[in-house]
Amino acid sequence: MPQNELIQALDKMKQDFFEKDWGTYEIEHEGVENQIHGWPGRADEDIMIVAYQYSARSHILHRHDYFYFNYCYKGVHEYSTEKNKIVVSENDIYAGQPFVSHRHLPEKDDDGVLVCIFIRPELVYRTLLPYINTSESMTNFLIQPSTDKYSEESIHFNLKNDYNIRKLIEIMIIEYANPSENTQSILRSLTSAMIMQIARKYSQQQDKPQSLSLSSQIIKYIGENDATVTLQEVAAKFSYHPNYISALLKKETGKSFSRILLEKRMAHALVLLQGTTLSIDAVSAMLGYSNPSNFHKAFREYYGKSPREYINDIKQL
């Protein structure tokens, strides 16, 4: 990718930044007035990207009503939440859920550049989620705001050694700065790929493998890959015979591999049915069931009700 093309795109986006509609509205949460940034993009946009040069002034504590994935392209950027101070260094990704409270602190480096990728929650729940179904922890991060509006979870890690994510972001910057009639469709595909790559990183940082027992590592791996994982795959991943894996899980958990996989799938199913508007068949496919009737049967046997009955119960709450 020509570097001058990327620089030109960033320059254009920095100039456009102050022309965006950063309209706000106020809400009260836990007795505190909060300023909310509404969607700053066009009505026909589900994904938008902005870039701005750091300013010397501090912003007030505020929230967004959309997901954001902020990439520190250059310099060092500092955030303050209600509880913590976060330092985002060059090549860092800092992502937040809708309505997470934060403010930007005054910058020490006037040359710093922050690239912000904004995503409407409806797009995540409606379209992106089925393609991002690679990580239990990332799925929970994306769905949690649908049931807990003021969830405060964030993601923060460095991309220095991750060429894939950085290049995807650079492609997205150039695409958004030079739009065509297909730009939003292209961005949806690129965003799915970006979040899938971030999900892998996010999963790795949740638990350090060396701090977990072998059985805990295996169970975590099953949960992160519940749609496709097999006993043979787990054995190959951890370099043990399948019989050893089965015996270890039975000894340390009292459960078979198939039972653990079922529990992970059923827990995942509840998250998807409760937190999204995906069809039952779509949820079934996301969990690795090639035949929806098998999912219906497994769900009823596990929870004592059908997926449809579960959804109806949610609606009555």
C-alpha positions as a printed Julia matrix, in Angstrom:
317×3 Matrix{Float64}:
   0.0     0.0    0.0
   1.57    3.35  -1.02
   2.32    5.34   2.14
   1.47    8.65   0.5
  -2.03    7.38  -0.3
  -2.6     6.62   3.38
  -1.19    9.99   4.47
  -3.42   11.81   1.99
  -6.46    9.91   3.28
  -5.61   10.79   6.89
  -5.09   14.45   6.01
  -8.48   14.56   4.31
 -10.19   12.9    7.27
  -8.54   15.27   9.75
  -9.9    18.21   7.75
 -13.36   16.64   7.67
 -13.39   15.95  11.42
 -14.72   19.33  12.5
 -17.42   19.27   9.82
 -19.1    16.25  11.4
 -22.3    16.7   13.37
 -21.19   15.96  16.94
 -24.63   16.59  18.36
 -25.1    15.6   22.0
 -27.94   14.97  24.38
 -28.07   14.58  28.15
 -29.18   11.63  30.23
 -28.99   10.84  33.93
 -27.33    7.6   34.98
 -26.9     6.7   38.66
 -27.63   10.28  39.64
 -24.99   11.79  37.34
 -25.7    13.88  34.27
 -23.94   12.44  31.23
 -23.37   13.96  27.84
 -24.1    11.5   25.05
 -22.59   11.78  21.57
 -25.21   10.67  19.08
 -24.34    9.09  15.74
 -22.16   11.66  13.9
 -22.39   10.02  10.48
 -24.99   10.13   7.75
 -28.27    8.28   8.12
 -27.22    5.78   5.46
 -23.93    4.96   7.23
 -23.54    2.07   9.67
 -19.76    2.44   9.85
 -17.81    5.65   9.85
 -14.15    6.51  10.36
 -12.72    9.77  11.63
  -9.18   10.92  12.25
  -8.11   13.93  14.22
  -5.01   15.71  15.41
  -4.78   15.75  19.16
  -5.94   18.92  20.85
  -4.52   20.59  23.92
  -7.85   20.8   25.69
  -9.58   18.24  27.87
 -13.03   16.97  26.93
 -15.78   16.5   29.48
 -16.83   13.04  30.61
 -19.12   11.67  27.92
 -20.54    8.53  26.32
 -21.28    7.4   22.76
 -24.35    5.47  21.69
 -22.28    3.31  19.33
 -19.28    0.96  19.45
 -15.89    2.51  18.82
 -12.51    1.03  17.91
  -9.87    3.72  18.31
  -6.46    3.19  16.74
  -3.52    5.34  17.86
  -1.81    5.96  14.54
   0.82    8.27  15.94
   1.85    9.61  19.34
   0.34    8.86  22.76
  -3.28    9.42  23.71
  -4.74    9.43  27.23
  -8.27    8.68  28.4
  -9.85    9.04  31.79
 -12.84    6.93  32.8
 -14.83    7.19  36.01
 -12.35    4.77  37.6
  -9.12    4.63  35.61
  -6.65    6.46  33.43
  -5.79    4.69  30.17
  -2.66    5.47  28.17
  -2.98    4.5   24.51
   0.4     4.4   22.78
   1.28    4.34  19.1
  -0.14    1.24  17.35
  -2.55    0.57  20.24
  -6.21   -0.34  19.78
  -8.65    0.91  22.42
 -12.25   -0.21  21.94
 -15.34    0.53  23.99
 -18.95   -0.5   24.18
 -21.83    1.93  23.63
 -22.36    4.23  26.61
 -19.01    3.5   28.29
 -18.05    6.75  30.01
 -14.71    8.4   29.24
 -13.04   11.67  28.41
  -9.98   12.62  26.38
  -7.19   14.21  28.37
  -5.02   17.1   27.11
  -2.34   15.88  24.75
   1.38   16.4   25.21
   2.12   15.61  21.55
   0.52   17.98  19.03
   1.51   15.67  16.16
  -0.42   12.7   17.52
  -3.2    11.22  15.36
  -6.11    9.08  16.53
  -8.2     7.06  14.06
 -11.7     6.2   15.31
 -13.88    3.5   13.75
 -17.51    3.92  14.82
 -20.06    1.12  14.37
 -23.79    1.28  14.97
 -24.89   -1.41  17.49
 -27.72   -2.49  15.18
 -25.19   -3.47  12.52
 -23.27   -5.59  15.02
 -26.38   -7.41  16.24
 -28.05   -7.73  12.83
 -25.23   -8.4   10.39
 -21.7    -8.65  11.76
 -22.17  -11.02  14.68
 -22.66  -14.24  12.66
 -19.32  -13.62  10.96
 -17.51  -12.72  14.17
 -18.55  -15.88  15.98
 -14.97  -16.93  16.69
 -14.61  -15.99  20.33
 -16.82  -16.45  23.35
 -15.24  -13.44  25.07
 -15.62  -11.16  22.03
 -19.21  -12.3   21.48
 -19.98  -11.36  25.08
 -18.22   -7.99  24.65
 -20.37   -7.19  21.61
 -23.68   -8.49  22.97
 -23.4    -7.33  26.59
 -24.62   -3.76  25.87
 -27.89   -5.13  24.48
 -28.8    -6.41  27.96
 -26.72   -4.0   30.08
 -26.86   -0.56  28.49
 -24.21    0.86  30.8
 -21.69   -1.93  30.57
 -18.18   -0.53  31.03
 -16.0    -3.17  29.38
 -13.18   -2.13  27.05
 -10.41   -3.7   24.98
  -6.84   -2.41  24.88
  -3.76   -3.94  23.28
  -0.85   -3.07  20.99
  -0.71   -3.94  17.27
   3.05   -3.62  16.91
   3.43   -7.29  15.99
   0.05   -7.7   14.3
   0.38   -6.81  10.65
  -3.12   -8.05   9.7
  -5.17   -5.73  11.91
  -3.04   -2.69  11.14
  -3.31   -3.23   7.38
  -7.06   -3.78   7.56
  -7.43   -0.45   9.37
  -5.27    1.31   6.79
  -7.38   -0.11   3.94
 -10.53    1.06   5.74
  -9.09    4.56   6.17
  -8.36    4.88   2.44
 -11.76    3.45   1.48
 -13.69    5.8    3.75
 -11.67    8.85   2.69
 -12.37    8.07  -0.98
 -15.96    6.8   -0.93
 -17.89    5.1   -3.69
 -21.43    3.76  -3.83
 -20.16    0.43  -2.45
 -18.09    1.86   0.39
 -20.4     0.79   3.21
 -20.6    -2.78   1.88
 -16.81   -2.91   1.6
 -16.42   -1.5    5.1
 -18.79   -4.11   6.53
 -16.61   -6.9    5.16
 -13.4    -5.22   6.31
 -14.86   -4.5    9.75
 -15.9    -8.14  10.16
 -12.36   -9.22   9.31
 -10.89   -6.62  11.67
 -13.06   -7.67  14.6
 -12.33  -11.35  13.97
  -8.62  -10.56  14.2
  -9.17   -8.45  17.32
 -11.24  -11.28  18.83
  -8.25  -13.58  18.55
  -6.05  -11.06  20.36
  -8.75  -10.32  22.93
  -9.19  -14.01  23.69
  -5.45  -14.46  24.18
  -5.24  -11.61  26.66
  -8.16  -12.77  28.83
  -6.18  -15.59  30.41
  -2.48  -16.19  30.14
  -2.02  -19.86  29.16
   0.81  -20.38  31.64
  -1.49  -19.38  34.53
  -4.12  -21.99  33.65
  -4.1   -25.72  34.23
  -4.18  -27.93  31.15
  -7.84  -28.81  31.68
  -8.72  -25.1   32.07
  -6.87  -24.28  28.86
  -8.78  -27.03  27.07
 -12.16  -25.88  28.39
 -11.35  -22.29  27.42
 -10.39  -23.46  23.92
 -13.65  -25.4   23.6
 -15.63  -22.29  24.56
 -13.77  -20.11  22.07
 -14.36  -22.6   19.23
 -17.66  -24.21  20.16
 -19.08  -24.04  16.63
 -16.43  -26.24  15.04
 -14.27  -27.86  17.71
 -13.82  -31.66  17.87
 -12.04  -33.92  20.33
  -9.48  -34.76  17.65
  -8.81  -31.06  17.05
  -8.32  -30.42  20.77
  -5.92  -33.36  21.0
  -3.9   -32.04  18.07
  -3.93  -28.49  19.48
  -2.5   -29.57  22.84
  -0.36  -32.45  21.49
  -2.05  -35.24  23.43
  -3.93  -38.38  22.43
  -7.73  -37.95  22.31
  -8.13  -40.66  24.95
  -5.87  -38.72  27.3
  -7.88  -35.52  26.78
 -11.13  -37.38  27.5
  -9.73  -39.01  30.63
  -8.27  -35.71  31.91
 -11.52  -33.8   31.48
 -13.52  -36.58  33.13
 -11.1   -36.76  36.05
 -10.88  -33.02  36.71
 -14.41  -31.89  35.84
 -16.49  -35.05  36.07
 -17.77  -34.3   32.57
 -17.08  -35.74  29.14
 -15.81  -33.67  26.23
 -19.23  -33.82  24.56
 -20.97  -32.63  27.73
 -18.6   -29.67  28.12
 -19.1   -28.76  24.47
 -22.88  -28.95  24.9
 -22.77  -26.68  27.95
 -20.67  -24.13  26.1
 -23.0   -24.18  23.11
 -26.12  -23.86  25.23
 -24.68  -20.95  27.22
 -23.69  -19.3   23.95
 -27.19  -19.91  22.59
 -28.78  -17.99  25.47
 -26.5   -15.02  24.87
 -27.41  -14.94  21.19
 -31.15  -15.46  21.69
 -31.34  -12.84  24.43
 -28.97  -10.26  23.03
 -29.7   -10.25  19.29
 -32.53  -10.37  16.81
 -30.98  -13.28  14.91
 -33.36  -16.02  13.83
 -33.27  -19.33  15.66
 -31.93  -21.03  12.53
 -29.15  -18.44  12.3
 -28.22  -19.07  15.94
 -28.27  -22.8   15.24
 -25.84  -22.38  12.34
 -23.56  -20.12  14.37
 -23.27  -22.82  17.03
 -22.25  -25.45  14.5
 -25.53  -27.33  14.06
 -25.9   -28.3   10.4
 -29.5   -29.33  11.02
 -31.67  -26.84  12.98
 -33.82  -29.66  14.32
 -30.8   -31.02  16.18
 -30.33  -27.63  17.84
 -34.03  -27.47  18.8
 -33.82  -30.94  20.33
 -30.6   -30.22  22.24
 -31.95  -26.9   23.53
 -35.22  -28.42  24.76
 -33.46  -31.32  26.46
 -31.01  -28.95  28.16
 -33.36  -26.12  29.22
 -36.73  -27.86  29.29
 -38.22  -25.5   26.71
 -37.82  -24.77  23.02
 -35.82  -21.8   21.71
 -39.09  -20.17  20.61
 -40.57  -20.57  24.09
 -37.41  -19.04  25.57
 -37.67  -16.02  23.25
 -41.35  -15.56  24.1
 -40.51  -15.66  27.82
 -37.93  -12.89  27.28
 -40.45  -10.7   25.5
 -42.86  -10.99  28.43
 -40.31   -9.78  30.97
